[in-house]
């Protein structure tokens, strides 16, 4: 097995809100990838929490890593639910966890054994799976992308009507029940040759700048490395700074994380 992991903040003066990890059980059988993209709260907006988004993603990511490696009897949905509950317990006495902007994150989990590759995706990070014949399939939770732009006009509107609500979209925050909302599945190990987990700061190459489809993105990472994808996204973001033809209302630079694994 070969792994390649790159994570870079969108702003070097601010902490990276992404989390990424690769876990390999001591038995040497199988492994896992954990990827979180912390949700940046509105500038000067209240969150009801004393803690930062990086604090939250570090704790949720660490718990997910431990449970995904050790909890082979648990499904990925059960692992996510337990990790959310454990993380919530660490600050339930000091923070208003029911606040719509309590620290939260998107999630990609994948776990493989000698026989099976399991996956879970919640919100707008992406998992790419490459088959032995080279075909690349994207696993996405597209609920946010399917919402009309008019529904996303303001942060207040999103928080009141859509964030972690039926008819909207879901993230890992403080409610373990959202784990049941994730996109999940499993494939025979023989059908997956490699995989890549990416936050939306990295998938901009395909989704914002239209430099190529998912197969082309996967080829770039496999041939030139995860670092090259992030560097290319930064070049495109900088070139778009003035016209903002592609980024629209999005921030110029976003935290970008790529994990590539050849099984």
Wavefront OBJ file of the C-alpha trace (Angstrom):
o trace
v 0.000 0.000 0.000
v 1.200 3.529 -0.832
v -0.227 6.761 0.619
v 0.164 10.441 -0.260
v -1.324 13.131 1.993
v -1.186 16.907 1.587
v -3.112 19.513 3.578
v -2.669 23.273 3.312
v -4.536 26.209 4.867
v -6.188 28.686 2.557
v -4.715 31.523 4.618
v -1.306 31.006 6.215
v -2.203 33.487 8.967
v -5.110 31.301 10.121
v -5.154 27.707 11.407
v -6.035 24.938 8.970
v -9.567 23.734 9.768
v -9.181 20.450 7.835
v -8.186 17.135 9.418
v -6.791 14.108 7.615
v -5.438 10.796 8.810
v -4.551 7.325 7.614
v -4.903 4.447 10.075
v -3.229 1.065 9.812
v -4.201 -1.553 12.408
v -1.387 -3.265 14.283
v -2.552 -6.551 12.753
v -1.418 -5.271 9.369
v -4.812 -6.167 7.907
v -6.647 -3.362 6.128
v -6.648 0.326 6.959
v -8.703 3.501 6.904
v -8.778 7.139 5.811
v -10.422 9.919 7.810
v -10.999 13.352 6.253
v -12.792 16.342 7.828
v -13.373 19.833 6.476
v -14.220 22.202 9.302
v -17.034 24.632 8.536
v -15.816 28.218 8.864
v -18.356 30.347 10.785
v -19.341 33.777 9.456
v -16.842 36.514 10.233
v -17.605 37.924 13.694
v -20.536 35.528 13.971
v -21.544 33.812 17.198
v -21.153 30.031 17.516
v -22.270 29.442 21.090
v -18.953 27.662 21.684
v -15.756 28.575 23.502
v -13.723 26.447 21.114
v -12.426 26.918 17.606
v -13.196 24.856 14.521
v -9.636 23.386 14.506
v -10.149 22.321 18.136
v -13.312 20.506 17.084
v -11.903 18.819 13.970
v -8.818 17.657 15.878
v -10.939 15.966 18.535
v -13.535 14.526 16.193
v -10.833 13.360 13.786
v -8.783 11.750 16.520
v -11.799 9.897 17.882
v -12.823 8.745 14.402
v -9.318 7.427 13.780
v -9.290 5.416 17.008
v -12.775 3.981 16.484
v -12.322 3.214 12.790
v -9.115 1.275 13.450
v -10.271 -0.554 16.571
v -14.021 -0.888 16.079
v -14.107 -3.512 13.368
v -17.461 -4.728 14.664
v -19.024 -1.281 14.167
v -20.429 0.140 10.943
v -19.016 3.467 9.739
v -22.323 5.147 10.615
v -22.089 3.783 14.159
v -18.487 4.968 14.386
v -19.422 8.485 13.282
v -22.339 8.619 15.731
v -20.129 7.534 18.644
v -17.370 9.963 17.680
v -19.799 12.881 17.497
v -21.274 11.938 20.880
v -17.843 11.630 22.529
v -16.714 14.965 21.114
v -19.911 16.671 22.250
v -19.406 15.339 25.763
v -16.038 17.103 26.014
v -17.615 20.558 25.821
v -21.313 20.094 26.609
v -20.899 21.739 30.018
v -19.281 24.891 28.664
v -20.862 25.452 25.252
v -24.282 25.858 23.630
v -24.189 22.801 21.386
v -27.671 23.456 19.993
v -26.449 26.654 18.316
v -26.666 26.232 14.503
v -23.035 27.322 14.177
v -21.594 25.118 16.907
v -18.295 23.781 15.472
v -18.951 21.257 12.716
v -17.350 19.515 9.753
v -17.895 17.531 6.601
v -16.800 13.882 6.804
v -15.244 11.247 4.570
v -14.539 7.847 6.118
v -13.315 4.803 4.268
v -12.152 1.497 5.695
v -10.824 -1.550 3.928
v -10.101 -5.156 4.824
v -8.819 -8.067 2.772
v -12.325 -8.464 1.352
v -14.219 -5.163 1.484
v -13.922 -1.400 1.021
v -16.511 0.546 3.055
v -17.227 4.257 2.740
v -19.194 7.109 4.320
v -19.558 10.676 3.043
v -21.397 13.500 4.828
v -21.715 16.935 3.211
v -19.530 18.346 0.453
v -16.175 16.592 0.635
v -15.577 13.900 -2.008
v -14.349 10.316 -2.181
v -13.028 8.988 -5.499
v -12.712 5.248 -6.101
v -10.631 3.814 -8.963
v -11.354 0.324 -10.242
v -8.725 -2.046 -11.699
v -9.802 -1.064 -15.229
v -9.132 2.616 -14.470
v -12.735 3.764 -14.087
v -13.140 6.498 -11.463
v -16.376 6.825 -9.478
v -17.215 9.768 -7.232
v -19.039 9.232 -3.938
v -20.707 12.481 -2.883
v -23.423 13.790 -0.606
v -24.916 16.301 -3.033
v -27.733 17.729 -0.913
v -26.033 21.114 -0.550
v -25.246 21.319 -4.278
v -28.889 20.583 -5.173
v -30.272 23.497 -3.148
v -31.310 26.565 -5.198
v -28.968 29.525 -4.953
v -31.851 31.657 -3.685
v -32.071 29.446 -0.594
v -28.402 30.163 0.163
v -28.682 33.941 -0.088
v -27.564 34.697 3.488
v -25.930 32.866 6.373
v -28.945 33.648 8.554
v -31.307 32.046 6.043
v -29.119 28.945 5.736
v -28.841 28.523 9.499
v -32.557 29.034 10.113
v -33.916 26.760 7.380
v -31.279 24.433 5.962
v -28.306 23.631 8.187
v -28.795 20.189 9.744
v -32.501 20.255 8.876
v -34.770 18.095 6.735
v -34.886 19.487 3.235
v -31.447 21.041 3.710
v -28.046 19.490 4.347
v -26.195 17.847 7.218
v -22.770 18.120 8.838
v -21.107 16.443 11.814
v -21.716 18.836 14.701
v -23.098 17.768 18.094
v -26.013 15.517 17.162
v -25.044 11.849 16.661
v -28.271 11.245 14.709
v -26.829 12.947 11.609
v -24.630 9.874 11.061
v -27.716 8.132 9.692
v -27.966 10.859 7.022
v -24.573 10.076 5.483
v -24.070 8.431 2.113
v -22.706 4.951 2.811
v -21.835 1.802 0.917
v -19.373 -1.036 0.414
v -17.574 -2.699 -2.477
v -15.552 -5.880 -2.809
v -11.866 -5.090 -2.285
v -11.041 -6.562 -5.702
v -13.113 -3.772 -7.319
v -11.059 -0.909 -5.834
v -7.450 -0.374 -6.856
v -6.986 3.087 -5.368
v -8.935 5.880 -3.691
v -8.670 9.602 -3.052
v -10.429 11.689 -0.395
v -10.599 15.449 -0.992
v -12.033 18.503 0.727
v -13.846 21.022 -1.452
v -10.808 23.287 -1.383
v -9.060 20.653 -3.511
v -12.021 19.597 -5.667
v -12.207 23.175 -6.946
v -9.909 21.929 -9.759
v -12.918 20.052 -11.155
v -15.963 21.661 -9.563
v -15.059 25.368 -9.809
v -12.378 25.711 -12.461
v -13.447 22.834 -14.737
v -9.873 21.808 -15.507
v -10.950 18.198 -15.996
v -13.385 15.553 -14.822
v -12.906 13.240 -11.832
v -10.820 10.816 -13.885
v -8.481 13.611 -14.966
v -8.182 14.837 -11.369
v -7.377 11.327 -10.151
v -4.792 10.909 -12.921
v -3.116 14.175 -11.888
v -2.867 13.067 -8.249
v -1.690 9.544 -9.139
v 0.960 10.686 -11.629
v 2.180 14.016 -10.205
v 1.163 13.781 -6.552
v -1.314 15.401 -4.197
v 1.006 18.400 -3.829
v 0.691 19.208 -7.517
v -3.109 19.270 -7.354
v -3.094 21.723 -4.439
v -0.458 23.895 -6.134
v -2.481 23.990 -9.336
v -5.634 24.982 -7.442
v -3.719 27.844 -5.812
v -2.518 29.034 -9.233
v -6.072 29.020 -10.562
v -7.426 30.818 -7.499
v -4.820 33.556 -7.823
v -5.530 34.011 -11.523
v -9.261 34.306 -10.774
v -8.780 36.838 -7.992
v -9.783 39.906 -10.015
v -12.509 38.649 -12.350
v -13.849 35.970 -9.967
v -15.380 34.308 -12.970
v -15.271 30.878 -11.343
v -15.195 31.405 -7.584
v -18.183 33.735 -7.410
v -18.990 34.388 -3.742
v -16.540 31.743 -2.528
v -13.433 32.768 -0.601
v -10.347 33.236 -2.793
v -8.348 30.476 -1.073
v -9.808 27.620 0.959
v -8.144 24.960 3.099
v -7.278 22.135 0.717
v -6.607 18.504 1.652
v -5.934 15.460 -0.517
v -5.353 11.867 0.623
v -4.428 9.325 -2.062
v -4.117 5.621 -1.292
v -3.109 2.781 -3.602
v -4.501 -0.403 -2.094
l 1 2 3 4 5 6 7 8 9 10 11 12 13 14 15 16 17 18 19 20 21 22 23 24 25 26 27 28 29 30 31 32 33 34 35 36 37 38 39 40 41 42 43 44 45 46 47 48 49 50 51 52 53 54 55 56 57 58 59 60 61 62 63 64 65 66 67 68 69 70 71 72 73 74 75 76 77 78 79 80 81 82 83 84 85 86 87 88 89 90 91 92 93 94 95 96 97 98 99 100 101 102 103 104 105 106 107 108 109 110 111 112 113 114 115 116 117 118 119 120 121 122 123 124 125 126 127 128 129 130 131 132 133 134 135 136 137 138 139 140 141 142 143 144 145 146 147 148 149 150 151 152 153 154 155 156 157 158 159 160 161 162 163 164 165 166 167 168 169 170 171 172 173 174 175 176 177 178 179 180 181 182 183 184 185 186 187 188 189 190 191 192 193 194 195 196 197 198 199 200 201 202 203 204 205 206 207 208 209 210 211 212 213 214 215 216 217 218 219 220 221 222 223 224 225 226 227 228 229 230 231 232 233 234 235 236 237 238 239 240 241 242 243 244 245 246 247 248 249 250 251 252 253 254 255 256 257 258 259 260 261 262 263
